[in-house]
Amino acid sequence: MTEQMPRGKETGGHGIDHKKNPVVITIAVTKGGVAKTTTAVNLAAEFGMHGYRTLLVDIDEQGNSTLSATGSYRDTFNDAALFDAYRTFGFPGCSTDHFIHKTMMTGVDILPCSAYSLMIPDQAEILHKTKHYPPYAFLSAILQNVRFTSYDYIVIDTPPGKNTFSLSGIYAADEVIIPLHPDKYSVDSLNETYRLIQTMNRENGMEISILGILLTIVEKVRFTQILRDSLDSGAYRGLRFETEIRKGQAVNDATMRGPVVLMDPRSNPARDYKALYEEVLTRIRRKEQGGNQTKETEEENGQN
């Protein structure tokens, strides 16, 4: 393991056609209950079904992504999970690959949560004292230490709040998707998450960008349209995904059996996640080709 400071963003050619460096997409927002886990698992499943080598990283200590992707509770992975990658960080001959597992989804592996994941912040503090990097920097280094497996995409599921878990997921990201449930607290959590990303970029000289703002658990109520209009005409114009994830019982029914795109592919939420996959690919390709409209929007936001 290199002793250079781990970075969340590697400049240069991130590609979607089996290139050397994966695109790291983190699903993050400070508010809970907005379908972060559902979005992470279903987006990973779509990547895998379309032939992209995908790694799902469960940094939410509840372990819901682990359960949905593998059908197993977090205790199953107590000896080989994300915590163990932190615990053995820097050990000679110890690769992150030792803690990666197959999932129920074609083309998707997982770096899972375990019952010991609650101890990750403590372990990150120990590493901070010896390596002198910020505690939130080590997830990025752990992902860069995947030696024998290469991926096209890495999708990170984060918990709510501002803590070592969520900050680690953001720091490791190339792109962040911010899911929002249309309610009166949505804008506050969006603003808070945006400021976190901007602060991390400024303090670390990074280029983490917001791939898009995703409306989730959407119902036909007046406030949903008010929020759409606010996003489209305000400081975040250009960032809202056209795709929205409609509310549906199919998501709840599928959670413990797997992603809804596999368990109930004809349901409204499954159709929406399939459309989201296409829109995510389109936005990433646009950025690679230099037509980065969302980046211009972010720069404008930073001046407002």
Residue frames as qw, qx, qy, qz and C-alpha x, y, z in Angstrom:
[[0.000, 0.887, 0.462, 0.000, 0.00, 0.00, 0.00],
 [0.391, 0.533, -0.020, 0.750, 1.28, 3.37, -1.01],
 [0.364, -0.465, -0.462, 0.661, 2.02, 5.90, 1.71],
 [0.002, -0.190, -0.227, -0.955, 0.66, 8.72, -0.43],
 [0.344, 0.183, 0.489, -0.781, -2.50, 10.30, 0.87],
 [0.270, 0.369, 0.873, 0.170, -5.52, 8.37, -0.42],
 [0.192, 0.209, -0.128, -0.950, -7.65, 10.39, -2.79],
 [0.555, 0.398, 0.632, -0.367, -11.28, 9.96, -3.73],
 [0.610, 0.752, 0.098, -0.230, -10.76, 11.30, -7.23],
 [0.603, -0.200, 0.518, 0.573, -8.23, 10.04, -9.74],
 [0.342, 0.709, -0.108, -0.608, -7.97, 12.48, -12.63],
 [0.004, 0.337, -0.813, -0.475, -7.92, 11.19, -16.15],
 [0.486, 0.066, -0.599, -0.633, -9.82, 8.62, -18.17],
 [0.457, 0.070, 0.770, -0.440, -12.57, 7.01, -16.16],
 [0.348, 0.137, -0.653, -0.659, -14.34, 4.78, -18.66],
 [0.745, -0.005, 0.366, -0.558, -17.44, 2.66, -18.85],
 [0.870, 0.370, -0.264, -0.189, -15.97, 0.13, -21.31],
 [0.949, -0.221, -0.048, 0.218, -13.85, -2.02, -19.00],
 [0.354, 0.761, -0.310, 0.447, -11.14, 0.57, -18.52],
 [0.514, 0.167, -0.652, 0.532, -8.54, 0.52, -15.80],
 [0.003, 0.012, -0.529, 0.848, -10.14, 2.86, -13.26],
 [0.080, -0.563, -0.821, -0.059, -13.71, 2.32, -12.07],
 [0.174, -0.506, -0.090, -0.840, -16.21, 5.13, -11.71],
 [0.230, -0.231, -0.790, 0.519, -17.10, 5.42, -8.02],
 [0.313, -0.489, -0.330, -0.745, -20.72, 6.49, -7.45],
 [0.134, -0.126, -0.760, 0.623, -21.82, 7.25, -3.90],
 [0.319, -0.630, -0.551, -0.445, -25.48, 7.48, -2.91],
 [0.390, -0.201, -0.507, 0.742, -25.54, 10.07, -0.15],
 [0.196, -0.656, -0.161, -0.711, -27.72, 12.60, 1.64],
 [0.024, 0.272, -0.666, 0.694, -27.78, 13.58, 5.29],
 [0.650, -0.096, 0.216, -0.723, -31.48, 12.70, 5.72],
 [0.213, -0.066, 0.975, -0.019, -32.66, 9.14, 6.31],
 [0.461, 0.437, 0.704, -0.317, -35.64, 7.34, 4.82],
 [0.381, 0.696, -0.147, -0.591, -35.07, 8.50, 1.24],
 [0.936, 0.313, 0.152, -0.053, -34.25, 5.16, -0.44],
 [0.021, 0.791, -0.595, -0.141, -30.45, 5.40, -0.44],
 [0.464, -0.244, 0.851, 0.026, -30.03, 1.65, 0.00],
 [0.687, 0.478, 0.530, -0.137, -32.74, 0.80, -2.52],
 [0.437, 0.868, -0.151, -0.178, -31.13, 3.09, -5.05],
 [0.133, -0.671, 0.719, 0.118, -27.62, 1.72, -4.46],
 [0.558, -0.054, 0.828, -0.013, -28.67, -1.93, -4.77],
 [0.656, 0.597, 0.445, -0.123, -30.90, -1.47, -7.82],
 [0.318, 0.879, -0.295, -0.199, -28.41, 0.71, -9.66],
 [0.255, -0.519, 0.809, 0.109, -25.67, -1.87, -8.99],
 [0.646, 0.202, 0.732, -0.075, -27.99, -4.63, -10.23],
 [0.585, 0.776, 0.145, -0.188, -28.64, -2.74, -13.46],
 [0.090, 0.791, -0.576, -0.185, -24.93, -2.22, -14.08],
 [0.416, -0.280, 0.865, 0.024, -24.32, -5.92, -13.54],
 [0.675, 0.420, 0.587, -0.156, -27.18, -7.05, -15.77],
 [0.525, 0.840, -0.025, -0.134, -25.80, -4.92, -18.59],
 [0.888, 0.296, -0.120, 0.330, -22.37, -6.51, -18.41],
 [0.112, 0.787, -0.357, 0.490, -20.49, -4.00, -16.27],
 [0.657, -0.106, -0.625, 0.407, -18.28, -5.41, -13.53],
 [0.290, -0.717, -0.033, -0.633, -19.67, -3.82, -10.41],
 [0.429, -0.078, -0.714, 0.548, -18.71, -3.65, -6.74],
 [0.419, -0.743, -0.275, -0.444, -21.33, -2.68, -4.17],
 [0.360, 0.173, -0.596, 0.697, -19.90, -1.25, -0.93],
 [0.497, -0.695, -0.465, -0.233, -22.09, -1.29, 2.18],
 [0.332, 0.217, -0.450, 0.800, -20.81, 1.36, 4.56],
 [0.528, -0.467, -0.013, -0.709, -24.16, 1.73, 6.33],
 [0.050, -0.298, 0.870, -0.388, -23.78, -0.07, 9.65],
 [0.722, 0.065, 0.342, -0.598, -27.38, -1.33, 9.46],
 [0.285, -0.208, 0.900, 0.255, -26.30, -3.70, 6.69],
 [0.641, 0.467, 0.405, -0.455, -29.43, -3.41, 4.55],
 [0.509, 0.652, -0.434, -0.357, -27.54, -3.39, 1.25],
 [0.021, -0.366, 0.930, -0.031, -25.71, -6.53, 2.36],
 [0.484, 0.189, 0.773, -0.365, -29.00, -8.26, 3.15],
 [0.628, 0.607, 0.139, -0.466, -30.70, -7.19, -0.07],
 [0.419, 0.672, -0.548, -0.270, -27.75, -8.12, -2.30],
 [0.185, 0.350, -0.916, 0.070, -26.80, -11.44, -0.67],
 [0.742, -0.323, -0.443, -0.386, -29.88, -12.62, 1.20],
 [0.709, -0.194, -0.534, 0.419, -27.71, -12.92, 4.32],
 [0.357, -0.926, -0.121, -0.032, -27.66, -10.83, 7.47],
 [0.196, 0.865, -0.397, 0.235, -24.55, -8.85, 8.35],
 [0.658, -0.550, 0.499, -0.121, -23.47, -11.37, 11.05],
 [0.950, 0.255, 0.164, 0.081, -22.71, -13.84, 8.26],
 [0.620, 0.646, -0.132, 0.425, -19.71, -11.71, 7.25],
 [0.509, -0.858, 0.065, 0.004, -18.22, -11.07, 10.69],
 [0.731, -0.400, 0.352, 0.426, -14.80, -12.44, 9.70],
 [0.432, 0.048, 0.518, 0.737, -14.53, -10.97, 6.20],
 [0.136, 0.857, 0.491, 0.078, -16.20, -7.61, 5.65],
 [0.244, 0.846, -0.010, 0.474, -15.51, -3.91, 5.40],
 [0.523, -0.820, 0.205, -0.111, -14.39, -3.65, 9.02],
 [0.878, -0.222, 0.289, 0.310, -11.75, -6.30, 8.40],
 [0.604, 0.591, 0.127, 0.520, -10.43, -4.30, 5.45],
 [0.133, -0.903, 0.155, -0.378, -9.93, -1.39, 7.86],
 [0.774, -0.586, 0.238, -0.015, -8.46, -3.67, 10.54],
 [0.841, -0.070, 0.344, 0.410, -5.85, -5.12, 8.18],
 [0.397, 0.914, 0.026, 0.079, -5.14, -1.92, 6.25],
 [0.086, 0.864, -0.489, 0.083, -1.44, -1.71, 5.39],
 [0.769, -0.332, 0.547, 0.002, -0.67, -5.32, 6.37],
 [0.071, 0.485, -0.743, -0.455, 1.83, -6.87, 3.90],
 [0.073, 0.001, -0.956, -0.283, 0.11, -9.20, 1.48],
 [0.169, 0.484, 0.771, -0.377, -3.40, -8.32, 2.65],
 [0.025, -0.129, -0.484, -0.865, -5.63, -7.17, -0.19],
 [0.484, 0.100, 0.240, -0.835, -9.15, -5.82, -0.07],
 [0.601, 0.130, -0.633, -0.470, -10.04, -8.74, -2.34],
 [0.226, 0.012, -0.926, 0.301, -9.96, -11.01, 0.72],
 [0.154, 0.310, 0.635, -0.691, -13.16, -9.35, 1.96],
 [0.444, 0.252, -0.279, -0.813, -15.15, -9.20, -1.28],
 [0.429, 0.136, 0.876, -0.173, -18.03, -11.63, -1.83],
 [0.056, -0.219, -0.741, -0.632, -20.39, -12.65, -4.60],
 [0.406, 0.146, 0.351, -0.832, -24.00, -11.46, -4.53],
 [0.549, 0.381, 0.731, -0.136, -27.27, -12.82, -5.91],
 [0.422, 0.831, 0.065, -0.357, -26.92, -10.33, -8.77],
 [0.837, 0.342, 0.211, 0.372, -25.16, -11.14, -12.03],
 [0.509, 0.579, -0.027, 0.637, -21.89, -9.27, -12.38],
 [0.247, -0.800, 0.135, -0.529, -22.06, -7.68, -8.91],
 [0.629, -0.066, -0.619, 0.466, -19.75, -8.33, -5.97],
 [0.381, -0.853, -0.142, -0.327, -20.01, -6.78, -2.53],
 [0.336, 0.243, -0.594, 0.689, -17.74, -5.44, 0.18],
 [0.471, -0.590, -0.591, -0.285, -20.29, -6.14, 2.91],
 [0.347, -0.631, 0.306, -0.623, -21.24, -4.78, 6.27],
 [0.587, -0.100, -0.781, 0.186, -20.79, -6.94, 9.37],
 [0.542, -0.743, -0.391, 0.013, -21.77, -6.77, 13.02],
 [0.616, -0.411, -0.069, 0.669, -18.40, -5.12, 13.65],
 [0.344, 0.578, 0.296, 0.678, -19.02, -2.26, 11.23],
 [0.325, -0.916, -0.205, -0.118, -20.00, -0.04, 14.15],
 [0.676, -0.578, 0.130, 0.438, -16.32, -0.15, 15.11],
 [0.641, 0.496, 0.225, 0.541, -15.13, 1.33, 11.80],
 [0.005, 0.939, -0.029, 0.344, -14.98, 4.93, 13.14],
 [0.647, -0.703, 0.286, 0.069, -12.77, 3.76, 16.03],
 [0.831, 0.008, 0.358, 0.425, -10.54, 1.83, 13.65],
 [0.442, 0.753, 0.169, 0.457, -10.33, 4.85, 11.35],
 [0.275, -0.936, 0.153, -0.159, -9.20, 6.97, 14.31],
 [0.792, -0.418, 0.362, 0.260, -6.46, 4.43, 15.10],
 [0.715, 0.362, 0.331, 0.498, -5.29, 4.55, 11.50],
 [0.124, 0.940, 0.081, 0.306, -5.42, 8.34, 11.58],
 [0.503, -0.826, 0.249, 0.054, -2.98, 8.40, 14.51],
 [0.736, -0.266, 0.490, 0.382, -0.46, 6.18, 12.71],
 [0.551, 0.378, 0.508, 0.544, -0.90, 7.26, 9.08],
 [0.123, -0.450, -0.112, 0.878, -1.92, 10.88, 9.73],
 [0.092, -0.245, -0.607, -0.751, -4.62, 10.91, 7.07],
 [0.499, -0.152, 0.162, -0.838, -8.16, 12.09, 7.88],
 [0.459, 0.001, 0.843, -0.279, -10.30, 9.24, 9.27],
 [0.686, 0.521, 0.304, -0.406, -12.65, 9.55, 6.30],
 [0.330, 0.694, -0.527, -0.362, -9.80, 9.00, 3.78],
 [0.309, -0.340, 0.888, 0.027, -9.24, 5.31, 4.43],
 [0.724, 0.379, 0.533, -0.220, -12.24, 3.91, 2.54],
 [0.525, 0.795, -0.207, -0.222, -10.81, 5.44, -0.62],
 [0.007, 0.630, -0.776, -0.035, -7.46, 3.77, 0.06],
 [0.577, -0.033, 0.794, -0.191, -9.16, 0.45, 0.79],
 [0.731, 0.573, 0.294, -0.225, -10.94, 0.57, -2.56],
 [0.381, 0.804, -0.438, -0.129, -7.71, 1.46, -4.34],
 [0.233, -0.475, 0.846, -0.074, -6.22, -1.69, -2.75],
 [0.868, 0.244, 0.354, -0.249, -8.40, -4.01, -4.84],
 [0.163, -0.603, 0.661, 0.416, -5.52, -5.72, -6.60],
 [0.227, -0.062, 0.929, 0.285, -6.81, -8.86, -8.28],
 [0.245, 0.627, 0.739, 0.026, -10.24, -7.72, -9.34],
 [0.074, -0.083, 0.164, 0.980, -11.10, -4.80, -11.55],
 [0.198, 0.635, 0.702, -0.254, -14.47, -3.11, -11.79],
 [0.192, 0.494, 0.405, 0.745, -16.17, -0.70, -14.13],
 [0.323, -0.656, -0.081, -0.677, -18.35, 0.76, -11.39],
 [0.329, -0.142, -0.760, 0.542, -18.23, 0.92, -7.63],
 [0.363, -0.617, -0.316, -0.622, -21.50, 1.89, -5.94],
 [0.256, 0.045, -0.686, 0.679, -21.35, 2.98, -2.29],
 [0.440, -0.672, -0.502, -0.319, -24.35, 2.95, 0.06],
 [0.213, 0.257, -0.471, 0.817, -24.04, 5.40, 2.95],
 [0.235, -0.581, -0.722, 0.293, -26.02, 6.05, 6.15],
 [0.016, -0.900, -0.246, -0.359, -27.72, 9.36, 6.95],
 [0.529, -0.818, -0.024, 0.224, -26.04, 12.09, 8.97],
 [0.351, 0.820, -0.393, 0.222, -22.58, 13.65, 9.03],
 [0.774, -0.512, 0.372, -0.021, -20.26, 10.98, 10.41],
 [0.282, -0.509, 0.734, 0.349, -17.22, 8.92, 9.48],
 [0.554, 0.270, 0.780, 0.113, -19.37, 6.55, 7.41],
 [0.437, 0.821, 0.363, -0.056, -21.06, 9.15, 5.24],
 [0.005, 0.904, -0.317, -0.288, -17.97, 11.35, 4.92],
 [0.460, -0.324, 0.765, 0.313, -15.92, 8.32, 3.85],
 [0.564, 0.471, 0.668, 0.117, -18.41, 7.49, 1.12],
 [0.290, 0.943, 0.108, -0.123, -18.36, 11.04, -0.22],
 [0.222, -0.778, 0.499, 0.310, -14.56, 11.30, -0.06],
 [0.527, -0.123, 0.791, 0.285, -14.17, 8.08, -2.06],
 [0.562, 0.629, 0.524, -0.120, -16.58, 9.20, -4.78],
 [0.280, 0.064, 0.454, 0.843, -16.08, 10.43, -8.28],
 [0.296, -0.336, -0.392, -0.804, -19.79, 11.17, -8.54],
 [0.115, 0.156, 0.760, -0.621, -22.51, 11.59, -5.92],
 [0.296, -0.431, -0.638, -0.565, -26.21, 10.90, -6.44],
 [0.123, -0.020, 0.539, -0.833, -28.37, 12.74, -3.91],
 [0.228, -0.433, -0.823, -0.289, -31.76, 11.05, -3.37],
 [0.172, -0.044, 0.316, -0.932, -34.59, 13.21, -2.04],
 [0.038, -0.521, -0.852, 0.005, -38.02, 12.24, -0.82],
 [0.021, -0.493, -0.217, -0.842, -40.29, 15.20, -1.59],
 [0.449, -0.710, -0.526, 0.133, -41.11, 16.58, 1.84],
 [0.076, -0.983, -0.036, -0.161, -40.58, 19.84, 3.69],
 [0.591, -0.690, 0.337, 0.247, -37.14, 18.76, 4.97],
 [0.857, 0.339, 0.247, 0.300, -35.79, 17.84, 1.53],
 [0.373, 0.849, -0.085, 0.365, -34.20, 21.16, 0.65],
 [0.428, -0.817, 0.361, -0.141, -32.46, 21.41, 4.03],
 [0.842, -0.239, 0.453, 0.169, -30.84, 17.98, 3.59],
 [0.719, 0.579, 0.184, 0.336, -29.92, 18.77, -0.01],
 [0.091, 0.934, -0.193, 0.287, -28.24, 22.03, 1.01],
 [0.611, -0.665, 0.426, -0.044, -26.37, 20.33, 3.84],
 [0.883, 0.044, 0.397, 0.247, -25.12, 17.53, 1.59],
 [0.554, 0.760, 0.070, 0.333, -24.08, 19.97, -1.12],
 [0.150, -0.915, 0.312, -0.206, -22.08, 22.00, 1.40],
 [0.798, -0.405, 0.436, 0.092, -20.35, 18.83, 2.61],
 [0.823, 0.353, 0.292, 0.336, -19.23, 17.99, -0.91],
 [0.311, 0.882, -0.045, 0.352, -18.04, 21.51, -1.61],
 [0.435, -0.819, 0.356, -0.113, -16.12, 21.67, 1.69],
 [0.862, -0.193, 0.423, 0.201, -14.45, 18.34, 1.01],
 [0.691, 0.592, 0.178, 0.374, -13.45, 19.46, -2.47],
 [0.070, 0.934, -0.152, 0.315, -12.05, 22.75, -1.19],
 [0.554, -0.723, 0.402, -0.093, -10.15, 21.34, 1.78],
 [0.782, -0.195, 0.559, 0.194, -8.66, 18.38, -0.10],
 [0.097, 0.556, -0.523, -0.639, -8.17, 19.79, -3.60],
 [0.391, 0.140, 0.905, 0.090, -10.60, 17.25, -5.07],
 [0.293, 0.120, -0.421, -0.850, -13.14, 17.12, -7.89],
 [0.142, 0.326, 0.920, -0.163, -16.07, 15.15, -6.49],
 [0.249, -0.031, -0.275, -0.928, -19.13, 16.18, -8.47],
 [0.531, 0.233, 0.601, -0.550, -22.87, 15.75, -8.11],
 [0.126, 0.081, 0.853, 0.500, -24.08, 13.46, -10.87],
 [0.310, -0.394, -0.488, -0.715, -27.67, 14.31, -10.12],
 [0.327, -0.060, 0.563, -0.757, -30.49, 14.86, -7.66],
 [0.300, -0.138, -0.886, -0.327, -32.96, 11.97, -7.65],
 [0.552, -0.212, 0.207, -0.779, -36.54, 12.28, -6.43],
 [0.267, 0.029, -0.963, 0.024, -37.58, 9.03, -4.71],
 [0.018, -0.410, -0.844, 0.346, -40.74, 7.51, -3.19],
 [0.106, 0.045, -0.181, -0.977, -42.62, 9.96, -5.40],
 [0.176, 0.543, 0.803, -0.172, -46.38, 10.44, -5.10],
 [0.108, 0.527, 0.431, 0.724, -48.74, 12.70, -7.03],
 [0.305, -0.770, -0.439, 0.348, -49.02, 15.41, -4.41],
 [0.200, 0.967, 0.091, 0.126, -48.72, 19.18, -4.78],
 [0.410, -0.823, 0.331, 0.211, -45.43, 19.48, -2.92],
 [0.764, -0.007, 0.494, 0.415, -43.68, 17.18, -5.40],
 [0.469, 0.707, 0.314, 0.425, -44.32, 19.65, -8.20],
 [0.193, -0.978, 0.069, -0.044, -43.31, 22.56, -5.96],
 [0.650, -0.540, 0.428, 0.320, -39.98, 20.82, -5.30],
 [0.694, 0.328, 0.456, 0.451, -39.45, 20.08, -9.00],
 [0.240, 0.903, 0.187, 0.303, -40.04, 23.72, -9.87],
 [0.400, -0.890, 0.203, 0.079, -37.71, 24.88, -7.09],
 [0.730, -0.281, 0.474, 0.405, -34.89, 22.60, -8.24],
 [0.605, 0.468, 0.463, 0.447, -35.31, 23.53, -11.90],
 [0.163, 0.893, 0.162, 0.386, -35.37, 27.29, -11.41],
 [0.472, -0.871, 0.138, 0.003, -33.06, 27.73, -8.42],
 [0.155, -0.778, 0.599, 0.105, -29.42, 27.12, -7.56],
 [0.542, -0.186, 0.816, 0.083, -29.62, 23.42, -8.47],
 [0.701, 0.577, 0.043, -0.417, -31.02, 23.84, -11.96],
 [0.561, 0.583, -0.566, -0.156, -29.74, 21.22, -14.35],
 [0.035, -0.383, 0.887, -0.257, -28.98, 18.68, -11.64],
 [0.686, 0.039, 0.508, -0.519, -32.38, 17.01, -11.20],
 [0.184, -0.022, 0.929, 0.319, -32.68, 13.65, -12.90],
 [0.510, -0.007, -0.349, -0.786, -35.60, 13.46, -15.31],
 [0.598, -0.160, -0.783, -0.068, -36.16, 9.98, -13.95],
 [0.412, -0.437, 0.412, -0.685, -38.07, 9.78, -10.66],
 [0.238, -0.001, -0.966, 0.102, -38.63, 6.70, -8.51],
 [0.555, -0.385, -0.236, -0.698, -42.31, 6.21, -7.86],
 [0.433, -0.288, 0.678, -0.519, -43.60, 4.93, -4.56],
 [0.757, 0.088, -0.499, -0.412, -44.57, 1.27, -4.75],
 [0.818, -0.407, 0.312, -0.259, -45.20, -1.70, -2.49],
 [0.921, 0.324, -0.181, 0.115, -42.99, -3.77, -4.77],
 [0.269, 0.668, -0.519, 0.460, -39.89, -2.19, -3.21],
 [0.507, -0.470, 0.525, -0.496, -40.88, -3.27, 0.30],
 [0.963, 0.032, 0.145, -0.224, -41.84, -6.74, -0.90],
 [0.819, 0.479, -0.247, 0.194, -38.52, -7.22, -2.69],
 [0.111, -0.866, 0.418, -0.250, -36.13, -5.84, -0.07],
 [0.608, -0.474, 0.628, -0.108, -35.25, -9.09, 1.71],
 [0.876, 0.238, 0.417, 0.054, -35.33, -11.13, -1.51],
 [0.578, 0.053, 0.383, 0.719, -33.22, -8.88, -3.69],
 [0.015, 0.268, -0.113, -0.957, -33.43, -5.71, -5.77],
 [0.545, 0.495, 0.447, -0.508, -36.84, -4.84, -7.18],
 [0.423, 0.598, -0.440, -0.520, -35.45, -4.75, -10.74],
 [0.205, 0.225, -0.945, -0.117, -34.92, -8.50, -10.41],
 [0.137, 0.183, 0.889, -0.396, -37.75, -9.50, -8.08],
 [0.329, 0.689, 0.593, -0.258, -40.56, -7.51, -9.68],
 [0.358, -0.112, 0.388, 0.842, -39.24, -6.09, -12.96],
 [0.034, 0.545, 0.617, 0.566, -42.69, -5.01, -14.21],
 [0.285, -0.757, -0.474, 0.348, -43.43, -2.83, -11.17],
 [0.171, 0.963, 0.085, 0.191, -43.30, 0.95, -11.41],
 [0.407, -0.832, 0.345, 0.154, -40.21, 1.31, -9.16],
 [0.739, -0.110, 0.542, 0.385, -38.35, -1.32, -11.20],
 [0.520, 0.692, 0.354, 0.354, -39.17, 0.46, -14.45],
 [0.067, -0.994, 0.056, -0.070, -37.99, 3.70, -12.88],
 [0.577, -0.627, 0.450, 0.266, -34.66, 2.24, -11.75],
 [0.718, 0.237, 0.502, 0.420, -34.09, 0.87, -15.24],
 [0.300, 0.882, 0.199, 0.305, -34.68, 4.36, -16.62],
 [0.361, -0.903, 0.216, 0.088, -32.34, 5.80, -13.99],
 [0.758, -0.221, 0.459, 0.408, -29.59, 3.43, -15.11],
 [0.567, 0.557, 0.387, 0.468, -29.89, 4.74, -18.67],
 [0.015, 0.973, 0.064, 0.223, -29.85, 8.35, -17.51],
 [0.600, -0.704, 0.302, 0.232, -26.82, 7.75, -15.28],
 [0.734, 0.057, 0.454, 0.503, -24.92, 6.26, -18.23],
 [0.367, 0.787, 0.299, 0.396, -25.90, 9.19, -20.43],
 [0.227, -0.969, 0.075, -0.059, -24.64, 11.72, -17.88],
 [0.686, -0.502, 0.399, 0.344, -21.35, 9.91, -17.33],
 [0.668, 0.323, 0.447, 0.500, -20.75, 9.62, -21.08],
 [0.173, 0.929, 0.181, 0.272, -21.50, 13.31, -21.50],
 [0.427, -0.865, 0.234, 0.123, -18.92, 14.16, -18.87],
 [0.743, -0.206, 0.477, 0.422, -16.32, 11.93, -20.48],
 [0.533, 0.525, 0.443, 0.495, -16.94, 13.58, -23.83],
 [0.310, -0.008, -0.057, 0.949, -16.48, 17.04, -22.37],
 [0.240, -0.497, -0.381, -0.742, -20.09, 18.17, -22.42],
 [0.383, -0.275, -0.740, 0.480, -20.26, 18.51, -18.65],
 [0.200, -0.625, -0.256, -0.710, -23.28, 20.70, -18.10],
 [0.682, -0.648, -0.337, -0.022, -23.76, 19.57, -14.53],
 [0.659, -0.187, -0.171, 0.708, -20.21, 20.62, -13.66],
 [0.126, 0.378, 0.134, 0.907, -20.94, 24.09, -15.00],
 [0.492, -0.664, -0.354, -0.438, -24.05, 24.17, -12.86],
 [0.749, -0.477, -0.313, 0.337, -22.08, 23.23, -9.75],
 [0.474, 0.044, -0.057, 0.877, -19.59, 26.00, -10.42],
 [0.156, -0.535, -0.244, -0.794, -22.44, 28.47, -10.74],
 [0.664, -0.622, -0.396, -0.124, -23.91, 27.19, -7.49],
 [0.694, -0.262, -0.267, 0.615, -20.62, 27.79, -5.71],
 [0.218, 0.211, 0.032, 0.952, -20.86, 31.46, -6.66],
 [0.382, -0.593, -0.392, -0.590, -24.40, 31.84, -5.35]]
